Amino acid sequence: MMHQILPVSNKGDSGWTYAWIPIFGPVAGAAFAAFLFLNL
């Protein structure tokens, strides 16, 4: 988020099409681990 907010010259694209991966990955992993913990 700071990459988009801060005024840095020649910084390029913020890459928001990729931003969901670092958020969804750990959440999905934690949900899968909790499922395995509770059902095994």
N, C-alpha and C positions, 0 to 999 in steps of 0.2 A: 504494500500500500504506500509506503514511503517513496518508492520509486516513481509512482505516479504523482505524488504531491510535491516533492521537492523540485525546485527549478534548476536542473542541471543541464548544461548545454550539451548537445549531441548525445543524449542518453538513449535514443531509440525507443522501440515499442515496449510497453509494460508487460506484454505477454499474458493478458487476462484469459485467453483461450486455454492456457495451460494451468491456470491458477487453481482449478477445481481438483486436480490430481493430488497435490500435497494435502488437501483438506479431506477429500473422500477416502484416500488410501488408509490413513491411520484410523479413521472412524470405522471403516469396513473391517479392518484387521482387529480392532478392539471388540466389535460386535461378534465377529467370528470366534475370537478367543473366549469371550464370555459364554457363547453358546456351547463351545466344547467343554469348558470348565463346568458348566451346570448340567450337562447331559452325559458326561463320561465318568 
